[in-house]
């Protein structure tokens, strides 16, 4: 029997031998000519699959740099109303910027359909933050502000989402199994959907990969969780968002780097620069020197730099 026929029979009776991977690429709206928004659709379809699994217990876990996409927010809000647990990690600085982009003052600066869309996004985002389990994490750089120096910066630049339902087994077909991970460059923002070149990958039929990203999500949550003494109250029955307090970060001064840690070396450099005496000769060499202009003939051609006349002996 030909090897190709054997391979086809193998696929027919062993459909779970390979992962189910879907790849999407976004193109800016000005260039896509009706192609659609593959990454946005991929996310919405994944959420819809979980909604269709009701009454099974399902969960969505999202680690996202930025989030303000109206279509995705509406679908997430629908999932929450259907009893799906939604846990989200958002970057602190990007969350502040998203709030500013959808502020009343900014929305009032728009007109017509764009203003209406921005207002809808504002309402959808506020509802989402109130009803999902949201953790705002990170520590952005702020010049001259204690606790926000370069060595204390923390940015959540992750862009992945996990979709799982209980009692899903390997015997379920890929079309019916909602357990998946979506990752890539795609942020859940209007800009990523409308103006950016982006990529996204959906991975199914790979429990190991799904578990790895679940572990990653929990690891970030554990790192950013506040100390026990400052822990926020438990989630109220109304399902309001739980926003974590940014924990204090201690920087170790120990380092295998010669000369001590980065912080210690930086401090030594600052002290050295402050106490350094100026060197006249080096300052003179560092100052800009004007080069003499070349001579030009009547035709306008350059004939070089004039030489000094020799003194008479």
DRENDO-1510 file (C-alpha; in Angstrom, 1 decimal, always signed):
<recs>
REC; n; res; u; v; w
REC; 1; UNK; +0.0; +0.0; +0.0 .
REC; 2; UNK; +1.4; +3.4; -0.9 .
REC; 3; UNK; +2.8; +5.5; +2.0 .
REC; 4; UNK; +0.5; +8.4; +1.0 .
REC; 5; UNK; -2.6; +6.2; +1.4 .
REC; 6; UNK; -1.4; +4.9; +4.8 .
REC; 7; UNK; -0.8; +8.5; +5.9 .
REC; 8; UNK; -4.4; +9.5; +4.9 .
REC; 9; UNK; -5.8; +6.6; +6.8 .
REC; 10; UNK; -3.7; +7.6; +9.8 .
REC; 11; UNK; -5.2; +11.1; +9.7 .
REC; 12; UNK; -8.7; +9.8; +9.4 .
REC; 13; UNK; -8.4; +7.6; +12.5 .
REC; 14; UNK; -6.0; +9.8; +14.5 .
REC; 15; UNK; -7.3; +13.4; +14.2 .
REC; 16; UNK; -5.7; +14.4; +17.4 .
REC; 17; UNK; -2.2; +13.6; +16.3 .
REC; 18; UNK; -1.5; +17.2; +15.3 .
REC; 19; UNK; -2.2; +20.6; +16.8 .
REC; 20; UNK; -4.8; +22.9; +15.4 .
REC; 21; UNK; -3.1; +26.2; +14.6 .
REC; 22; UNK; -4.7; +29.2; +12.9 .
REC; 23; UNK; -2.7; +32.2; +11.8 .
REC; 24; UNK; -4.1; +35.7; +11.1 .
REC; 25; UNK; -2.6; +38.9; +9.8 .
REC; 26; UNK; -4.1; +42.4; +10.1 .
REC; 27; UNK; -3.6; +45.0; +7.3 .
REC; 28; UNK; -4.4; +48.7; +7.9 .
REC; 29; UNK; -7.9; +49.6; +6.8 .
REC; 30; UNK; -6.6; +52.0; +4.1 .
REC; 31; UNK; -4.9; +49.1; +2.4 .
REC; 32; UNK; -7.0; +46.0; +3.0 .
REC; 33; UNK; -9.8; +46.6; +0.6 .
REC; 34; UNK; -12.5; +44.7; +2.4 .
REC; 35; UNK; -10.3; +41.8; +3.6 .
REC; 36; UNK; -11.6; +42.2; +7.2 .
REC; 37; UNK; -9.9; +42.1; +10.5 .
REC; 38; UNK; -8.6; +38.5; +11.0 .
REC; 39; UNK; -7.1; +39.0; +14.5 .
REC; 40; UNK; -10.2; +40.8; +15.9 .
REC; 41; UNK; -12.4; +38.1; +14.4 .
REC; 42; UNK; -10.2; +35.3; +15.9 .
REC; 43; UNK; -10.6; +36.8; +19.4 .
REC; 44; UNK; -14.4; +37.3; +19.1 .
REC; 45; UNK; -14.9; +33.8; +17.7 .
REC; 46; UNK; -12.9; +32.3; +20.6 .
REC; 47; UNK; -15.1; +34.1; +23.1 .
REC; 48; UNK; -18.3; +33.1; +21.2 .
REC; 49; UNK; -17.2; +29.4; +21.4 .
REC; 50; UNK; -17.1; +29.7; +25.2 .
REC; 51; UNK; -20.5; +31.4; +25.4 .
REC; 52; UNK; -21.9; +28.5; +23.3 .
REC; 53; UNK; -20.6; +26.0; +26.0 .
REC; 54; UNK; -23.0; +27.3; +28.6 .
REC; 55; UNK; -23.8; +25.9; +31.3 .
REC; 56; UNK; -20.2; +24.4; +31.5 .
REC; 57; UNK; -17.9; +26.4; +33.7 .
REC; 58; UNK; -15.6; +28.4; +31.4 .
REC; 59; UNK; -12.9; +31.0; +31.9 .
REC; 60; UNK; -11.1; +33.6; +29.9 .
REC; 61; UNK; -7.7; +34.8; +31.1 .
REC; 62; UNK; -6.1; +37.8; +29.3 .
REC; 63; UNK; -2.7; +39.5; +29.7 .
REC; 64; UNK; -2.9; +42.6; +27.4 .
REC; 65; UNK; -0.7; +45.7; +27.0 .
REC; 66; UNK; -3.7; +47.8; +25.9 .
REC; 67; UNK; -7.4; +47.3; +25.6 .
REC; 68; UNK; -10.1; +49.6; +24.1 .
REC; 69; UNK; -11.5; +47.7; +21.1 .
REC; 70; UNK; -15.3; +48.2; +21.2 .
REC; 71; UNK; -16.2; +44.9; +19.4 .
REC; 72; UNK; -14.0; +42.9; +21.7 .
REC; 73; UNK; -15.3; +44.7; +24.8 .
REC; 74; UNK; -18.9; +44.1; +23.8 .
REC; 75; UNK; -18.2; +40.4; +23.4 .
REC; 76; UNK; -16.3; +40.2; +26.7 .
REC; 77; UNK; -19.3; +41.9; +28.5 .
REC; 78; UNK; -21.6; +39.4; +26.9 .
REC; 79; UNK; -19.5; +36.6; +28.2 .
REC; 80; UNK; -19.6; +38.0; +31.7 .
REC; 81; UNK; -23.4; +38.2; +31.6 .
REC; 82; UNK; -23.4; +34.5; +30.6 .
REC; 83; UNK; -21.5; +33.5; +33.7 .
REC; 84; UNK; -18.0; +33.2; +32.2 .
REC; 85; UNK; -15.2; +34.1; +34.5 .
REC; 86; UNK; -13.0; +36.9; +32.9 .
REC; 87; UNK; -9.7; +37.6; +34.5 .
REC; 88; UNK; -7.5; +40.4; +32.9 .
REC; 89; UNK; -4.1; +41.8; +33.5 .
REC; 90; UNK; -3.6; +45.3; +32.1 .
REC; 91; UNK; -0.6; +47.5; +32.0 .
REC; 92; UNK; -0.9; +50.5; +34.3 .
REC; 93; UNK; +0.4; +53.2; +32.0 .
REC; 94; UNK; -1.6; +52.0; +29.0 .
REC; 95; UNK; -4.7; +51.8; +31.1 .
REC; 96; UNK; -4.3; +55.4; +32.1 .
REC; 97; UNK; -3.8; +56.4; +28.4 .
REC; 98; UNK; -6.9; +54.4; +27.4 .
REC; 99; UNK; -9.0; +56.2; +30.1 .
REC; 100; UNK; -7.7; +59.5; +28.8 .
REC; 101; UNK; -8.5; +58.6; +25.1 .
REC; 102; UNK; -12.0; +57.8; +26.1 .
REC; 103; UNK; -12.5; +60.7; +28.5 .
REC; 104; UNK; -15.5; +63.0; +28.1 .
REC; 105; UNK; -13.3; +65.9; +27.1 .
REC; 106; UNK; -11.6; +63.9; +24.3 .
REC; 107; UNK; -14.9; +62.4; +23.1 .
REC; 108; UNK; -16.5; +65.9; +22.8 .
REC; 109; UNK; -13.7; +66.9; +20.4 .
REC; 110; UNK; -15.0; +64.4; +17.9 .
REC; 111; UNK; -18.1; +64.8; +15.7 .
REC; 112; UNK; -20.7; +62.5; +14.0 .
REC; 113; UNK; -20.3; +58.8; +13.8 .
REC; 114; UNK; -16.8; +58.8; +15.3 .
REC; 115; UNK; -18.0; +60.6; +18.4 .
REC; 116; UNK; -20.8; +58.1; +18.8 .
REC; 117; UNK; -18.4; +55.2; +18.4 .
REC; 118; UNK; -16.0; +56.7; +21.0 .
REC; 119; UNK; -18.9; +57.1; +23.4 .
REC; 120; UNK; -19.9; +53.5; +23.0 .
REC; 121; UNK; -16.4; +52.4; +23.6 .
REC; 122; UNK; -16.2; +54.5; +26.8 .
REC; 123; UNK; -19.4; +52.9; +28.2 .
REC; 124; UNK; -18.3; +49.4; +27.2 .
REC; 125; UNK; -14.9; +49.8; +28.8 .
REC; 126; UNK; -16.3; +51.1; +32.0 .
REC; 127; UNK; -18.8; +48.3; +32.2 .
REC; 128; UNK; -16.0; +45.8; +31.6 .
REC; 129; UNK; -13.7; +47.3; +34.3 .
REC; 130; UNK; -16.6; +47.2; +36.8 .
REC; 131; UNK; -17.7; +43.6; +36.2 .
REC; 132; UNK; -14.5; +41.7; +35.2 .
REC; 133; UNK; -11.7; +40.7; +37.6 .
REC; 134; UNK; -9.2; +43.2; +36.4 .
REC; 135; UNK; -5.7; +43.7; +37.8 .
REC; 136; UNK; -3.8; +46.8; +36.8 .
REC; 137; UNK; -0.1; +46.2; +37.1 .
REC; 138; UNK; +3.3; +47.8; +36.3 .
REC; 139; UNK; +5.3; +50.7; +37.4 .
REC; 140; UNK; +6.0; +53.3; +34.6 .
REC; 141; UNK; +9.0; +55.6; +34.5 .
REC; 142; UNK; +8.4; +59.1; +35.9 .
REC; 143; UNK; +11.3; +61.5; +35.7 .
REC; 144; UNK; +12.3; +62.8; +39.1 .
REC; 145; UNK; +9.6; +60.8; +41.0 .
REC; 146; UNK; +10.9; +58.5; +43.8 .
REC; 147; UNK; +10.0; +54.9; +43.2 .
REC; 148; UNK; +9.7; +55.4; +39.4 .
REC; 149; UNK; +13.4; +55.3; +38.4 .
REC; 150; UNK; +14.7; +53.3; +35.5 .
REC; 151; UNK; +15.7; +50.3; +37.7 .
REC; 152; UNK; +12.1; +50.1; +39.1 .
REC; 153; UNK; +10.2; +50.1; +35.8 .
REC; 154; UNK; +7.8; +47.2; +35.2 .
REC; 155; UNK; +5.8; +47.1; +32.0 .
REC; 156; UNK; +3.2; +44.4; +31.1 .
REC; 157; UNK; +3.9; +44.0; +27.4 .
REC; 158; UNK; +2.2; +40.6; +27.1 .
REC; 159; UNK; -0.4; +40.0; +24.5 .
REC; 160; UNK; -2.0; +36.6; +25.0 .
REC; 161; UNK; -5.4; +35.2; +26.0 .
REC; 162; UNK; -6.5; +31.8; +27.3 .
REC; 163; UNK; -9.9; +30.2; +26.7 .
REC; 164; UNK; -10.8; +27.1; +28.7 .
REC; 165; UNK; -13.9; +25.1; +29.7 .
REC; 166; UNK; -14.1; +22.3; +32.2 .
REC; 167; UNK; -14.7; +18.7; +31.0 .
REC; 168; UNK; -13.3; +19.3; +27.6 .
REC; 169; UNK; -11.3; +16.2; +26.5 .
REC; 170; UNK; -9.0; +15.2; +23.6 .
REC; 171; UNK; -11.9; +13.3; +22.0 .
REC; 172; UNK; -13.7; +16.5; +21.2 .
REC; 173; UNK; -13.3; +17.8; +17.6 .
REC; 174; UNK; -11.3; +21.0; +17.0 .
REC; 175; UNK; -14.4; +22.8; +15.8 .
REC; 176; UNK; -16.2; +22.1; +19.1 .
REC; 177; UNK; -13.3; +22.3; +21.6 .
REC; 178; UNK; -13.0; +25.9; +22.8 .
REC; 179; UNK; -9.8; +25.4; +24.8 .
REC; 180; UNK; -7.2; +27.5; +23.1 .
REC; 181; UNK; -4.5; +30.2; +23.4 .
REC; 182; UNK; -4.3; +33.3; +21.2 .
REC; 183; UNK; -1.0; +35.2; +21.0 .
REC; 184; UNK; +0.9; +37.5; +18.8 .
REC; 185; UNK; +1.6; +41.2; +18.3 .
REC; 186; UNK; -2.1; +42.1; +18.2 .
REC; 187; UNK; -3.2; +44.5; +21.0 .
REC; 188; UNK; -7.0; +44.6; +21.7 .
REC; 189; UNK; -7.3; +48.2; +20.5 .
REC; 190; UNK; -9.0; +50.1; +17.7 .
REC; 191; UNK; -5.6; +51.2; +16.4 .
REC; 192; UNK; -4.4; +47.6; +16.2 .
REC; 193; UNK; -7.5; +46.7; +14.2 .
REC; 194; UNK; -7.7; +49.7; +12.0 .
REC; 195; UNK; -4.2; +51.2; +11.4 .
REC; 196; UNK; -1.6; +48.6; +12.2 .
REC; 197; UNK; +0.1; +45.6; +10.6 .
REC; 198; UNK; -0.4; +42.9; +13.2 .
REC; 199; UNK; -0.2; +39.1; +13.6 .
REC; 200; UNK; -2.0; +36.6; +15.7 .
REC; 201; UNK; -1.9; +32.8; +16.3 .
REC; 202; UNK; -4.6; +30.6; +17.7 .
REC; 203; UNK; -3.3; +27.2; +19.1 .
REC; 204; UNK; -5.8; +24.4; +19.9 .
REC; 205; UNK; -5.3; +20.7; +20.7 .
REC; 206; UNK; -2.2; +21.5; +22.7 .
REC; 207; UNK; -2.9; +21.0; +26.4 .
REC; 208; UNK; +0.8; +21.5; +27.2 .
REC; 209; UNK; +1.0; +24.9; +25.6 .
REC; 210; UNK; -2.3; +26.0; +27.1 .
REC; 211; UNK; -1.1; +25.0; +30.6 .
REC; 212; UNK; +2.2; +26.8; +30.0 .
REC; 213; UNK; +0.4; +30.1; +29.3 .
REC; 214; UNK; -1.9; +29.5; +32.3 .
REC; 215; UNK; +1.2; +29.1; +34.4 .
REC; 216; UNK; +2.6; +32.3; +32.9 .
REC; 217; UNK; -0.6; +34.2; +33.7 .
REC; 218; UNK; -0.6; +32.9; +37.4 .
REC; 219; UNK; +3.2; +33.7; +37.7 .
REC; 220; UNK; +2.7; +37.3; +36.7 .
REC; 221; UNK; -0.3; +37.6; +39.0 .
REC; 222; UNK; +1.7; +36.2; +41.9 .
REC; 223; UNK; +4.7; +38.5; +41.3 .
REC; 224; UNK; +2.4; +41.6; +41.1 .
REC; 225; UNK; +0.1; +40.6; +44.0 .
REC; 226; UNK; +0.4; +42.9; +47.0 .
REC; 227; UNK; +1.8; +41.6; +50.3 .
REC; 228; UNK; -0.7; +39.8; +52.5 .
REC; 229; UNK; -0.9; +42.7; +54.9 .
REC; 230; UNK; -2.1; +45.0; +52.1 .
REC; 231; UNK; -4.2; +42.4; +50.2 .
REC; 232; UNK; -7.5; +43.9; +48.8 .
REC; 233; UNK; -10.8; +42.5; +50.0 .
REC; 234; UNK; -12.2; +39.4; +48.4 .
REC; 235; UNK; -14.3; +39.8; +45.2 .
REC; 236; UNK; -17.8; +41.1; +46.2 .
REC; 237; UNK; -20.9; +39.2; +45.2 .
REC; 238; UNK; -21.7; +41.8; +42.6 .
REC; 239; UNK; -18.6; +40.8; +40.6 .
REC; 240; UNK; -17.0; +44.2; +40.8 .
REC; 241; UNK; -13.4; +44.5; +39.6 .
REC; 242; UNK; -10.6; +43.8; +42.0 .
REC; 243; UNK; -7.7; +46.2; +41.3 .
REC; 244; UNK; -4.5; +45.3; +42.9 .
REC; 245; UNK; -2.3; +47.8; +44.8 .
REC; 246; UNK; +1.1; +48.3; +43.2 .
REC; 247; UNK; +3.5; +46.5; +45.5 .
REC; 248; UNK; +6.7; +48.0; +46.7 .
REC; 249; UNK; +9.7; +46.7; +44.9 .
REC; 250; UNK; +13.1; +46.2; +46.6 .
REC; 251; UNK; +16.2; +46.3; +44.5 .
REC; 252; UNK; +19.0; +44.0; +45.5 .
REC; 253; UNK; +22.4; +45.6; +45.7 .
REC; 254; UNK; +24.2; +42.3; +45.2 .
REC; 255; UNK; +25.4; +41.5; +41.8 .
REC; 256; UNK; +28.0; +39.3; +40.1 .
REC; 257; UNK; +28.8; +42.2; +37.8 .
REC; 258; UNK; +32.3; +43.6; +38.6 .
REC; 259; UNK; +31.9; +46.9; +40.5 .
REC; 260; UNK; +28.5; +46.0; +42.1 .
REC; 261; UNK; +25.0; +46.2; +40.8 .
REC; 262; UNK; +23.7; +48.5; +38.1 .
REC; 263; UNK; +22.3; +50.9; +40.7 .
REC; 264; UNK; +25.6; +51.1; +42.6 .
REC; 265; UNK; +27.6; +51.6; +39.4 .
REC; 266; UNK; +25.1; +54.3; +38.3 .
REC; 267; UNK; +25.4; +56.1; +41.6 .
REC; 268; UNK; +29.3; +56.0; +41.4 .
REC; 269; UNK; +29.2; +57.4; +37.9 .
REC; 270; UNK; +26.9; +60.3; +39.1 .
REC; 271; UNK; +29.3; +61.0; +42.0 .
REC; 272; UNK; +32.3; +60.9; +39.6 .
REC; 273; UNK; +30.7; +63.3; +37.1 .
REC; 274; UNK; +29.7; +65.7; +39.9 .
REC; 275; UNK; +33.2; +65.8; +41.4 .
REC; 276; UNK; +35.2; +65.7; +38.2 .
REC; 277; UNK; +37.4; +68.8; +37.6 .
REC; 278; UNK; +37.2; +70.4; +34.1 .
REC; 279; UNK; +40.2; +69.8; +31.9 .
REC; 280; UNK; +41.0; +72.9; +29.8 .
REC; 281; UNK; +42.9; +71.0; +27.1 .
REC; 282; UNK; +40.0; +68.5; +26.6 .
REC; 283; UNK; +37.4; +71.2; +26.7 .
REC; 284; UNK; +39.2; +73.1; +24.0 .
REC; 285; UNK; +39.4; +69.9; +21.8 .
REC; 286; UNK; +35.7; +69.2; +22.4 .
REC; 287; UNK; +34.6; +72.7; +21.3 .
REC; 288; UNK; +33.6; +73.0; +17.6 .
REC; 289; UNK; +36.2; +74.5; +15.3 .
REC; 290; UNK; +35.2; +76.4; +12.2 .
REC; 291; UNK; +37.0; +75.3; +9.1 .
REC; 292; UNK; +38.1; +78.1; +6.7 .
REC; 293; UNK; +36.0; +78.5; +3.6 .
REC; 294; UNK; +37.6; +77.3; +0.4 .
REC; 295; UNK; +38.6; +79.8; -2.3 .
REC; 296; UNK; +36.4; +80.0; -5.3 .
REC; 297; UNK; +37.4; +81.2; -8.8 .
REC; 298; UNK; +35.2; +83.4; -10.9 .
REC; 299; UNK; +33.7; +80.3; -12.4 .
REC; 300; UNK; +32.5; +79.3; -9.0 .
REC; 301; UNK; +34.8; +76.2; -8.7 .
REC; 302; UNK; +36.5; +75.6; -5.4 .
REC; 303; UNK; +40.3; +75.6; -5.5 .
REC; 304; UNK; +41.0; +74.5; -2.0 .
REC; 305; UNK; +42.0; +76.2; +1.3 .
REC; 306; UNK; +44.5; +79.0; +1.0 .
REC; 307; UNK; +47.9; +78.3; +2.4 .
REC; 308; UNK; +49.8; +80.7; +4.8 .
REC; 309; UNK; +52.6; +82.6; +3.1 .
REC; 310; UNK; +56.1; +81.6; +4.2 .
REC; 311; UNK; +57.9; +84.2; +6.2 .
REC; 312; UNK; +61.1; +85.6; +4.7 .
REC; 313; UNK; +64.2; +83.9; +6.1 .
</recs>
